[in-house]
Amino acid sequence: MPLSSDPFAWFSSGKKTWELRKRGRQYTCSHVRRGRDVELRRGYTDAESALWGEIIEVLEADSIEAFFKCVHWHAVLPESGSLDEAIADARRILNIEKGQDAPVLGFKVELARP
């Protein structure tokens, strides 16, 4: 799964444990499920620094706000300063306009440690 530099670094440092995506296409419960191995990469091509882990929890929600009622925002966006900021950041990252609800899928990753 490709990640931008900051989320990759947050996973690597242990600050981030959950990934949040718009539900659909490859991000459905049939593809993203508990027990599945996952490879986290910085971008699409940086295979040398890939992190490996296992999906240990999956949560679907009808909106970002509903998701953050179940999972603390800090586990998804550790650099956001508040819940409101995390919601705004998640909307920007997922390209969901303010006032628009879009179903999301989040999953908790437990990294394999050497």
MMTF fields as JSON, N, C-alpha, C and O atoms, coordinates in Angstrom:
{
  "mmtfVersion": "1.0.0",
  "mmtfProducer": "UNKNOWN",
  "numBonds": 455,
  "numAtoms": 456,
  "numGroups": 114,
  "numChains": 1,
  "numModels": 1,
  "chainsPerModel": [1],
  "groupsPerChain": [114],
  "chainIdList": ["A"],
  "bondAtomList": [4, 2, 8, 6, 12, 10, 16, 14, 20, 18, 24, 22, 28, 26, 32, 30, 36, 34, 40, 38, 44, 42, 48, 46, 52, 50, 56, 54, 60, 58, 64, 62, 68, 66, 72, 70, 76, 74, 80, 78, 84, 82, 88, 86, 92, 90, 96, 94, 100, 98, 104, 102, 108, 106, 112, 110, 116, 114, 120, 118, 124, 122, 128, 126, 132, 130, 136, 134, 140, 138, 144, 142, 148, 146, 152, 150, 156, 154, 160, 158, 164, 162, 168, 166, 172, 170, 176, 174, 180, 178, 184, 182, 188, 186, 192, 190, 196, 194, 200, 198, 204, 202, 208, 206, 212, 210, 216, 214, 220, 218, 224, 222, 228, 226, 232, 230, 236, 234, 240, 238, 244, 242, 248, 246, 252, 250, 256, 254, 260, 258, 264, 262, 268, 266, 272, 270, 276, 274, 280, 278, 284, 282, 288, 286, 292, 290, 296, 294, 300, 298, 304, 302, 308, 306, 312, 310, 316, 314, 320, 318, 324, 322, 328, 326, 332, 330, 336, 334, 340, 338, 344, 342, 348, 346, 352, 350, 356, 354, 360, 358, 364, 362, 368, 366, 372, 370, 376, 374, 380, 378, 384, 382, 388, 386, 392, 390, 396, 394, 400, 398, 404, 402, 408, 406, 412, 410, 416, 414, 420, 418, 424, 422, 428, 426, 432, 430, 436, 434, 440, 438, 444, 442, 448, 446, 452, 450],
  "bondOrderList": [1, 1, 1, 1, 1, 1, 1, 1, 1, 1, 1, 1, 1, 1, 1, 1, 1, 1, 1, 1, 1, 1, 1, 1, 1, 1, 1, 1, 1, 1, 1, 1, 1, 1, 1, 1, 1, 1, 1, 1, 1, 1, 1, 1, 1, 1, 1, 1, 1, 1, 1, 1, 1, 1, 1, 1, 1, 1, 1, 1, 1, 1, 1, 1, 1, 1, 1, 1, 1, 1, 1, 1, 1, 1, 1, 1, 1, 1, 1, 1, 1, 1, 1, 1, 1, 1, 1, 1, 1, 1, 1, 1, 1, 1, 1, 1, 1, 1, 1, 1, 1, 1, 1, 1, 1, 1, 1, 1, 1, 1, 1, 1, 1],
  "groupList": [{"groupName": "MET", "atomNameList": ["N", "CA", "C", "O"], "elementList": ["N", "C", "C", "O"], "formalChargeList": [0, 0, 0, 0], "bondAtomList": [1, 0, 2, 1, 3, 2], "bondOrderList": [1, 1, 2], "singleLetterCode": "M", "chemCompType": "L-PEPTIDE LINKING"}, {"groupName": "PRO", "atomNameList": ["N", "CA", "C", "O"], "elementList": ["N", "C", "C", "O"], "formalChargeList": [0, 0, 0, 0], "bondAtomList": [1, 0, 2, 1, 3, 2], "bondOrderList": [1, 1, 2], "singleLetterCode": "P", "chemCompType": "L-PEPTIDE LINKING"}, {"groupName": "LEU", "atomNameList": ["N", "CA", "C", "O"], "elementList": ["N", "C", "C", "O"], "formalChargeList": [0, 0, 0, 0], "bondAtomList": [1, 0, 2, 1, 3, 2], "bondOrderList": [1, 1, 2], "singleLetterCode": "L", "chemCompType": "L-PEPTIDE LINKING"}, {"groupName": "SER", "atomNameList": ["N", "CA", "C", "O"], "elementList": ["N", "C", "C", "O"], "formalChargeList": [0, 0, 0, 0], "bondAtomList": [1, 0, 2, 1, 3, 2], "bondOrderList": [1, 1, 2], "singleLetterCode": "S", "chemCompType": "L-PEPTIDE LINKING"}, {"groupName": "ASP", "atomNameList": ["N", "CA", "C", "O"], "elementList": ["N", "C", "C", "O"], "formalChargeList": [0, 0, 0, 0], "bondAtomList": [1, 0, 2, 1, 3, 2], "bondOrderList": [1, 1, 2], "singleLetterCode": "D", "chemCompType": "L-PEPTIDE LINKING"}, {"groupName": "PHE", "atomNameList": ["N", "CA", "C", "O"], "elementList": ["N", "C", "C", "O"], "formalChargeList": [0, 0, 0, 0], "bondAtomList": [1, 0, 2, 1, 3, 2], "bondOrderList": [1, 1, 2], "singleLetterCode": "F", "chemCompType": "L-PEPTIDE LINKING"}, {"groupName": "ALA", "atomNameList": ["N", "CA", "C", "O"], "elementList": ["N", "C", "C", "O"], "formalChargeList": [0, 0, 0, 0], "bondAtomList": [1, 0, 2, 1, 3, 2], "bondOrderList": [1, 1, 2], "singleLetterCode": "A", "chemCompType": "L-PEPTIDE LINKING"}, {"groupName": "TRP", "atomNameList": ["N", "CA", "C", "O"], "elementList": ["N", "C", "C", "O"], "formalChargeList": [0, 0, 0, 0], "bondAtomList": [1, 0, 2, 1, 3, 2], "bondOrderList": [1, 1, 2], "singleLetterCode": "W", "chemCompType": "L-PEPTIDE LINKING"}, {"groupName": "GLY", "atomNameList": ["N", "CA", "C", "O"], "elementList": ["N", "C", "C", "O"], "formalChargeList": [0, 0, 0, 0], "bondAtomList": [1, 0, 2, 1, 3, 2], "bondOrderList": [1, 1, 2], "singleLetterCode": "G", "chemCompType": "PEPTIDE LINKING"}, {"groupName": "LYS", "atomNameList": ["N", "CA", "C", "O"], "elementList": ["N", "C", "C", "O"], "formalChargeList": [0, 0, 0, 0], "bondAtomList": [1, 0, 2, 1, 3, 2], "bondOrderList": [1, 1, 2], "singleLetterCode": "K", "chemCompType": "L-PEPTIDE LINKING"}, {"groupName": "THR", "atomNameList": ["N", "CA", "C", "O"], "elementList": ["N", "C", "C", "O"], "formalChargeList": [0, 0, 0, 0], "bondAtomList": [1, 0, 2, 1, 3, 2], "bondOrderList": [1, 1, 2], "singleLetterCode": "T", "chemCompType": "L-PEPTIDE LINKING"}, {"groupName": "GLU", "atomNameList": ["N", "CA", "C", "O"], "elementList": ["N", "C", "C", "O"], "formalChargeList": [0, 0, 0, 0], "bondAtomList": [1, 0, 2, 1, 3, 2], "bondOrderList": [1, 1, 2], "singleLetterCode": "E", "chemCompType": "L-PEPTIDE LINKING"}, {"groupName": "ARG", "atomNameList": ["N", "CA", "C", "O"], "elementList": ["N", "C", "C", "O"], "formalChargeList": [0, 0, 0, 0], "bondAtomList": [1, 0, 2, 1, 3, 2], "bondOrderList": [1, 1, 2], "singleLetterCode": "R", "chemCompType": "L-PEPTIDE LINKING"}, {"groupName": "GLN", "atomNameList": ["N", "CA", "C", "O"], "elementList": ["N", "C", "C", "O"], "formalChargeList": [0, 0, 0, 0], "bondAtomList": [1, 0, 2, 1, 3, 2], "bondOrderList": [1, 1, 2], "singleLetterCode": "Q", "chemCompType": "L-PEPTIDE LINKING"}, {"groupName": "TYR", "atomNameList": ["N", "CA", "C", "O"], "elementList": ["N", "C", "C", "O"], "formalChargeList": [0, 0, 0, 0], "bondAtomList": [1, 0, 2, 1, 3, 2], "bondOrderList": [1, 1, 2], "singleLetterCode": "Y", "chemCompType": "L-PEPTIDE LINKING"}, {"groupName": "CYS", "atomNameList": ["N", "CA", "C", "O"], "elementList": ["N", "C", "C", "O"], "formalChargeList": [0, 0, 0, 0], "bondAtomList": [1, 0, 2, 1, 3, 2], "bondOrderList": [1, 1, 2], "singleLetterCode": "C", "chemCompType": "L-PEPTIDE LINKING"}, {"groupName": "HIS", "atomNameList": ["N", "CA", "C", "O"], "elementList": ["N", "C", "C", "O"], "formalChargeList": [0, 0, 0, 0], "bondAtomList": [1, 0, 2, 1, 3, 2], "bondOrderList": [1, 1, 2], "singleLetterCode": "H", "chemCompType": "L-PEPTIDE LINKING"}, {"groupName": "VAL", "atomNameList": ["N", "CA", "C", "O"], "elementList": ["N", "C", "C", "O"], "formalChargeList": [0, 0, 0, 0], "bondAtomList": [1, 0, 2, 1, 3, 2], "bondOrderList": [1, 1, 2], "singleLetterCode": "V", "chemCompType": "L-PEPTIDE LINKING"}, {"groupName": "ILE", "atomNameList": ["N", "CA", "C", "O"], "elementList": ["N", "C", "C", "O"], "formalChargeList": [0, 0, 0, 0], "bondAtomList": [1, 0, 2, 1, 3, 2], "bondOrderList": [1, 1, 2], "singleLetterCode": "I", "chemCompType": "L-PEPTIDE LINKING"}, {"groupName": "ASN", "atomNameList": ["N", "CA", "C", "O"], "elementList": ["N", "C", "C", "O"], "formalChargeList": [0, 0, 0, 0], "bondAtomList": [1, 0, 2, 1, 3, 2], "bondOrderList": [1, 1, 2], "singleLetterCode": "N", "chemCompType": "L-PEPTIDE LINKING"}],
  "groupTypeList": [0, 1, 2, 3, 3, 4, 1, 5, 6, 7, 5, 3, 3, 8, 9, 9, 10, 7, 11, 2, 12, 9, 12, 8, 12, 13, 14, 10, 15, 3, 16, 17, 12, 12, 8, 12, 4, 17, 11, 2, 12, 12, 8, 14, 10, 4, 6, 11, 3, 6, 2, 7, 8, 11, 18, 18, 11, 17, 2, 11, 6, 4, 3, 18, 11, 6, 5, 5, 9, 15, 17, 16, 7, 16, 6, 17, 2, 1, 11, 3, 8, 3, 2, 4, 11, 6, 18, 6, 4, 6, 12, 12, 18, 2, 19, 18, 11, 9, 8, 13, 4, 6, 1, 17, 2, 8, 5, 9, 17, 11, 2, 6, 12, 1],
  "groupIdList": [1, 2, 3, 4, 5, 6, 7, 8, 9, 10, 11, 12, 13, 14, 15, 16, 17, 18, 19, 20, 21, 22, 23, 24, 25, 26, 27, 28, 29, 30, 31, 32, 33, 34, 35, 36, 37, 38, 39, 40, 41, 42, 43, 44, 45, 46, 47, 48, 49, 50, 51, 52, 53, 54, 55, 56, 57, 58, 59, 60, 61, 62, 63, 64, 65, 66, 67, 68, 69, 70, 71, 72, 73, 74, 75, 76, 77, 78, 79, 80, 81, 82, 83, 84, 85, 86, 87, 88, 89, 90, 91, 92, 93, 94, 95, 96, 97, 98, 99, 100, 101, 102, 103, 104, 105, 106, 107, 108, 109, 110, 111, 112, 113, 114],
  "secStructList": [7, 3, 3, 7, 2, 2, 2, 2, 2, 2, 2, 2, 2, 6, 1, 7, 7, 3, 3, 3, 3, 3, 1, 5, 6, 6, 5, 1, 6, 6, 6, 1, 7, 6, 6, 7, 3, 3, 3, 3, 3, 3, 6, 6, 6, 3, 3, 3, 3, 3, 3, 3, 3, 3, 3, 3, 3, 3, 3, 3, 3, 1, 1, 2, 2, 2, 2, 2, 2, 2, 1, 7, 4, 4, 4, 6, 7, 6, 6, 7, 1, 1, 2, 2, 2, 2, 2, 2, 2, 2, 2, 2, 2, 2, 6, 7, 7, 6, 6, 7, 7, 7, 7, 3, 3, 3, 3, 3, 3, 3, 3, 7, 7, 7],
  "xCoordList": [0.844, 0.0, 0.899, 1.711, 0.773, 1.61, 1.146, -0.052, 2.114, 1.85, 2.765, 3.852, 2.316, 3.22, 4.249, 4.125, 5.245, 6.391, 5.999, 6.469, 5.139, 4.783, 4.049, 4.477, 2.961, 2.301, 3.224, 3.132, 4.107, 5.053, 5.948, 6.162, 6.467, 7.332, 6.558, 7.108, 5.294, 4.489, 4.273, 4.355, 3.996, 3.869, 5.2, 5.235, 6.281, 7.595, 7.979, 8.591, 7.621, 7.963, 6.983, 7.248, 5.851, 4.839, 3.805, 2.897, 3.919, 2.93, 1.583, 0.542, 1.596, 0.385, 0.14, 1.053, -1.1, -1.435, -2.621, -2.849, -3.375, -4.558, -4.376, -3.813, -4.851, -4.922, -6.392, -7.218, -6.714, -8.085, -8.154, -7.36, -9.102, -9.301, -10.785, -11.63, -11.1, -12.492, -12.86, -12.081, -14.058, -14.512, -14.835, -15.438, -14.433, -14.696, -13.489, -12.385, -13.718, -12.686, -11.921, -12.508, -10.629, -9.859, -9.976, -9.445, -10.654, -10.812, -12.227, -13.034, -12.499, -13.754, -13.4, -12.258, -14.368, -14.105, -13.745, -13.163, -14.081, -13.67, -12.178, -11.566, -11.587, -10.158, -9.341, -8.254, -9.869, -9.176, -9.832, -10.952, -9.118, -9.73, -8.689, -7.483, -9.214, -8.377, -7.559, -8.073, -6.278, -5.389, -4.618, -3.694, -4.974, -4.289, -2.955, -2.865, -1.921, -0.622, -0.703, -1.427, 0.055, 0.055, 1.49, 2.264, 1.812, 3.106, 2.874, 2.094, 3.54, 3.447, 4.706, 5.824, 4.509, 5.642, 5.55, 4.463, 6.717, 6.778, 6.669, 7.632, 5.484, 5.229, 5.003, 4.729, 5.121, 4.875, 6.138, 6.054, 7.309, 8.51, 9.544, 10.479, 9.429, 10.467, 10.318, 9.922, 10.636, 10.475, 11.519, 11.279, 12.669, 13.744, 13.384, 13.847, 12.571, 12.23, 10.83, 10.271, 10.266, 8.903, 8.787, 9.708, 7.63, 7.278, 6.238, 5.344, 6.35, 5.379, 4.617, 5.162, 3.356, 2.541, 1.312, 1.177, 0.418, -0.823, -1.983, -1.89, -3.065, -4.272, -4.909, -5.25, -5.063, -5.598, -7.0, -7.662, -7.446, -8.797, -9.245, -8.441, -10.527, -11.1, -12.386, -13.168, -12.597, -13.809, -14.327, -13.587, -15.591, -16.255, -17.131, -17.682, -17.254, -18.116, -18.702, -18.145, -19.832, -20.501, -19.869, -20.179, -18.979, -18.322, -17.043, -16.824, -16.212, -14.992, -15.362, -14.743, -16.367, -16.786, -17.233, -16.89, -17.994, -18.452, -17.265, -17.24, -16.298, -15.105, -14.352, -13.944, -14.169, -13.414, -14.183, -13.615, -15.439, -16.154, -15.748, -15.924, -15.207, -14.812, -13.299, -12.831, -12.55, -11.087, -10.561, -10.941, -9.688, -9.142, -8.372, -7.562, -8.632, -8.021, -6.498, -5.853, -5.925, -4.464, -3.812, -2.649, -4.55, -4.016, -3.94, -3.245, -4.662, -4.691, -3.819, -3.027, -3.97, -3.255, -2.561, -3.055, -1.423, -0.781, -0.262, 0.01, -0.12, 0.381, -0.737, -0.463, -1.977, -3.096, -3.204, -2.911, -3.628, -3.658, -4.96, -5.015, -6.013, -7.323, -8.199, -7.842, -9.344, -10.294, -10.745, -10.783, -11.086, -11.529, -10.451, -10.741, -9.212, -8.099, -7.911, -7.652, -8.039, -7.9, -8.993, -8.727, -10.213, -11.312, -11.015, -11.185, -10.569, -10.233, -9.076, -9.109, -8.06, -6.917, -7.353, -6.949, -8.18, -8.655, -9.501, -9.382, -10.349, -11.154, -10.255, -10.504, -9.209, -8.288, -7.563, -7.48, -7.037, -6.283, -7.169, -6.743, -8.399, -9.308, -10.152, -10.953, -9.964, -10.696, -12.213, -12.968, -12.628, -14.043, -14.37, -13.815, -15.251, -15.586, -16.292, -16.984, -16.101, -16.782, -18.287, -18.79, -19.0, -20.441, -20.876, -22.057, -19.94, -20.24, -19.856, -18.763, -20.745, -20.418, -20.011, -20.615, -18.984, -18.529, -18.133, -17.466, -18.523, -18.159, -16.647, -15.981, -16.13, -14.696, -14.462, -15.35, -13.253, -12.819, -11.462, -10.553, -11.339, -10.069, -9.589, -10.384, -8.283, -7.732, -6.494, -5.655, -6.416, -5.291, -4.23, -4.522, -2.987, -1.876, -0.929, -0.488, -0.626, 0.414, 1.652, 1.663, 2.702, 3.917, 4.699, 4.739, 5.313, 6.211, 7.513, 8.091, 7.973, 9.226, 10.326, 10.118, 11.512, 12.618, 13.107, 14.029],
  "yCoordList": [-1.153, 0.0, 1.228, 1.393, 2.076, 3.271, 4.34, 4.565, 4.991, 6.087, 7.251, 7.059, 8.45, 9.587, 9.547, 8.749, 10.397, 10.339, 10.469, 9.698, 11.441, 11.643, 10.442, 9.939, 9.962, 8.789, 7.571, 6.804, 7.39, 6.285, 6.43, 5.466, 7.637, 7.892, 7.704, 7.181, 8.121, 7.957, 6.478, 6.074, 5.662, 4.223, 3.658, 2.889, 4.041, 3.519, 3.836, 3.01, 5.026, 5.444, 4.924, 5.013, 4.382, 3.899, 4.934, 4.629, 6.172, 7.213, 6.934, 7.3, 6.296, 6.011, 4.513, 3.726, 4.116, 2.697, 2.374, 1.209, 3.392, 3.2, 3.93, 5.024, 3.323, 3.957, 4.147, 3.277, 5.272, 5.6, 5.859, 6.631, 5.214, 5.378, 5.525, 5.118, 6.117, 6.106, 4.669, 3.929, 4.279, 2.914, 2.786, 3.681, 1.678, 1.432, 0.829, 0.823, 0.321, -0.337, -1.357, -2.346, -1.147, -2.14, -1.95, -2.758, -0.905, -0.652, -1.005, -0.136, -2.311, -2.868, -3.993, -4.452, -4.426, -5.497, -6.824, -7.692, -6.996, -8.23, -8.219, -9.28, -7.034, -6.921, -6.627, -7.173, -5.771, -5.354, -6.101, -5.789, -7.092, -7.92, -8.278, -8.304, -8.545, -8.939, -10.177, -11.12, -10.15, -11.271, -11.161, -11.939, -10.225, -10.075, -9.36, -8.381, -9.863, -9.191, -7.945, -7.903, -6.923, -5.672, -5.149, -5.225, -4.623, -3.993, -2.492, -2.04, -1.732, -0.271, 0.258, -0.05, 1.057, 1.622, 3.134, 3.712, 3.763, 5.199, 5.375, 5.154, 5.775, 5.887, 4.525, 3.545, 4.474, 3.225, 2.418, 1.217, 3.047, 2.376, 2.067, 1.318, 2.594, 2.439, 1.11, 1.084, 0.011, -1.323, -1.62, -2.447, -0.959, -1.246, -0.846, -1.474, 0.182, 0.628, 0.174, 0.708, -0.788, -1.242, -1.764, -2.375, -1.503, -2.041, -3.132, -2.989, -4.204, -5.287, -5.392, -5.161, -5.741, -5.909, -6.73, -7.321, -6.75, -7.501, -6.59, -5.824, -6.682, -5.946, -6.673, -7.852, -5.952, -6.597, -6.102, -6.675, -5.043, -4.54, -3.74, -3.05, -3.832, -3.109, -2.451, -3.049, -1.21, -0.49, 0.295, 1.061, 0.102, 0.89, 1.932, 1.685, 3.1, 4.15, 4.936, 4.956, 5.581, 6.359, 7.718, 8.388, 8.133, 9.434, 9.445, 8.578, 10.437, 10.614, 10.88, 10.337, 11.714, 12.052, 10.806, 10.635, 9.942, 8.703, 7.784, 7.125, 7.74, 6.917, 7.404, 6.603, 8.73, 9.277, 9.204, 9.505, 8.819, 8.524, 7.156, 6.879, 6.307, 4.947, 4.782, 3.984, 5.526, 5.453, 6.855, 7.806, 6.978, 8.303, 8.856, 8.155, 10.103, 10.74, 10.685, 10.617, 10.714, 10.739, 9.462, 9.488, 8.338, 7.08, 7.084, 6.259, 8.021, 8.137, 9.296, 9.155, 10.433, 11.659, 12.244, 13.208, 11.674, 12.067, 13.497, 14.008, 14.145, 15.517, 16.554, 17.743, 16.129, 17.071, 17.51, 16.744, 18.753, 19.307, 19.131, 19.366, 18.72, 18.572, 17.686, 17.36, 17.307, 16.521, 17.29, 16.731, 18.561, 19.36, 19.455, 19.374, 19.625, 19.696, 18.346, 18.298, 17.256, 15.922, 15.66, 15.083, 16.079, 15.917, 16.708, 16.2, 17.953, 18.777, 18.164, 18.143, 17.668, 17.036, 15.78, 15.564, 14.951, 13.724, 14.059, 13.398, 15.073, 15.497, 15.922, 15.563, 16.689, 17.156, 15.978, 15.891, 15.072, 13.922, 13.008, 12.519, 12.78, 11.864, 12.551, 11.911, 13.862, 14.64, 14.549, 14.252, 14.814, 14.845, 16.261, 16.75, 16.913, 18.302, 18.428, 17.513, 19.593, 19.879, 19.837, 20.39, 19.178, 19.051, 17.831, 17.485, 17.178, 15.967, 14.756, 14.709, 13.787, 12.532, 11.517, 11.429, 10.759, 9.69, 8.522, 8.724, 7.317, 6.166, 5.945, 6.104, 5.577, 5.342, 3.963, 3.366, 3.485, 2.223, 2.474, 3.009, 2.088, 2.22, 0.859, -0.048, 0.727, -0.529, -0.282, 0.566, -1.056, -0.969, -1.973, -3.138, -1.492, -2.33, -2.567, -1.629, -3.825, -4.18, -4.532, -5.508, -3.722, -3.939, -5.139, -5.403, -5.849, -6.947, -6.309, -5.514, -6.64, -6.071, -7.139, -8.292, -6.727, -7.693, -8.178, -8.991],
  "zCoordList": [0.0, 0.0, 0.0, 0.91, -0.983, -1.049, -0.061, 0.117, 0.576, 1.5, 1.149, 0.605, 1.464, 1.301, 2.438, 3.366, 2.358, 3.28, 4.749, 5.585, 5.072, 6.482, 7.08, 8.118, 6.469, 7.046, 7.144, 8.102, 6.169, 6.234, 7.469, 8.203, 7.691, 8.85, 10.156, 11.125, 10.194, 11.412, 11.721, 12.881, 10.697, 10.92, 11.417, 12.377, 10.764, 11.101, 12.547, 13.224, 13.017, 14.384, 15.429, 16.628, 14.982, 15.915, 16.31, 17.084, 15.791, 16.096, 15.449, 15.995, 14.3, 13.529, 13.551, 13.301, 13.853, 13.865, 12.951, 12.627, 12.534, 11.682, 10.365, 10.322, 9.298, 7.977, 7.632, 7.909, 7.034, 6.668, 5.172, 4.634, 4.5, 3.066, 2.769, 3.566, 1.601, 1.136, 0.833, 0.233, 1.253, 0.98, -0.505, -1.099, -1.091, -2.503, -3.177, -2.633, -4.371, -5.169, -4.339, -3.898, -4.113, -3.353, -1.846, -1.084, -1.405, 0.03, 0.481, 0.811, 0.482, 0.973, 1.943, 1.979, 2.715, 3.693, 3.036, 3.686, 1.761, 1.097, 0.76, 0.636, 0.611, 0.32, 1.578, 1.765, 2.425, 3.643, 4.796, 5.199, 5.318, 6.367, 7.429, 7.185, 8.593, 9.727, 9.351, 8.75, 9.717, 9.446, 8.144, 7.909, 7.307, 6.022, 6.219, 6.96, 5.545, 5.553, 4.694, 3.7, 5.094, 4.349, 4.259, 5.213, 3.09, 2.861, 2.753, 1.915, 3.586, 3.546, 2.877, 3.293, 1.836, 1.107, 1.073, 1.069, 1.049, 0.813, -0.701, -1.435, -1.155, -2.584, -3.209, -2.515, -4.514, -5.236, -5.49, -5.748, -5.422, -5.904, -4.831, -5.109, -3.64, -2.618, -1.88, -0.715, -2.561, -1.975, -0.9, -0.021, -0.959, -0.004, 1.424, 2.376, 1.58, 2.935, 3.35, 4.308, 2.657, 2.947, 4.375, 4.916, 4.962, 6.269, 6.06, 5.226, 6.803, 6.706, 8.005, 9.084, 7.891, 9.078, 8.773, 7.701, 9.746, 9.631, 10.022, 10.982, 9.275, 9.624, 10.807, 10.714, 11.922, 13.12, 13.48, 14.346, 12.815, 13.06, 11.844, 11.218, 11.513, 10.377, 10.852, 11.592, 10.416, 10.792, 9.596, 8.98, 9.273, 8.243, 8.93, 10.003, 8.3, 8.825, 7.661, 6.564, 7.917, 6.877, 6.643, 5.657, 7.548, 7.416, 8.246, 9.093, 7.988, 8.783, 10.24, 11.155, 10.445, 11.81, 12.572, 13.742, 11.914, 12.554, 12.855, 13.894, 11.961, 12.184, 13.419, 14.26, 13.525, 14.652, 15.975, 17.025, 15.948, 17.195, 17.742, 18.928, 16.875, 17.266, 17.408, 18.22, 16.628, 16.645, 16.905, 16.222, 17.89, 18.213, 17.016, 16.409, 16.691, 15.522, 15.564, 14.518, 16.747, 16.876, 16.343, 15.941, 16.335, 15.817, 14.288, 13.693, 13.654, 12.191, 11.727, 10.795, 12.38, 12.0, 13.229, 13.814, 13.629, 14.88, 14.929, 16.015, 13.801, 13.785, 13.837, 13.998, 13.705, 13.82, 15.277, 16.195, 15.471, 16.818, 17.564, 18.771, 16.87, 17.504, 16.626, 15.494, 17.164, 16.385, 15.146, 14.05, 15.312, 14.159, 13.086, 11.893, 13.519, 12.562, 11.869, 10.667, 12.618, 12.028, 11.0, 9.946, 11.297, 10.337, 9.073, 7.964, 9.235, 8.064, 7.278, 6.048, 7.973, 7.301, 6.55, 5.407, 7.196, 6.537, 5.313, 4.282, 5.415, 4.257, 3.098, 1.947, 3.411, 2.373, 1.733, 0.508, 2.555, 2.057, 1.213, 0.167, 1.668, 0.97, -0.098, -0.778, -0.237, -1.236, -1.032, -1.957, 0.209, 0.566, 1.008, 1.992, 0.299, 0.595, 1.938, 2.384, 2.577, 3.834, 3.604, 2.626, 4.51, 4.378, 3.591, 3.584, 2.933, 2.17, 3.012, 3.577, 3.094, 3.763, 2.708, 1.639, 3.025, 2.142, 3.029, 4.043, 2.675, 3.491, 3.487, 2.464, 4.645, 4.802, 5.402, 6.011, 5.213, 5.788, 6.423, 5.788, 7.659, 8.36, 8.805, 9.052, 8.905, 9.377, 10.222, 9.919, 11.289, 12.208, 11.779, 11.508, 11.725, 11.276, 12.44, 13.104, 12.674, 13.637, 12.83, 12.08, 12.995, 12.214, 12.744, 13.945, 11.815, 12.173, 12.604, 11.863, 13.769, 14.279, 14.196, 14.573, 13.689, 13.562, 14.912, 14.979]
}
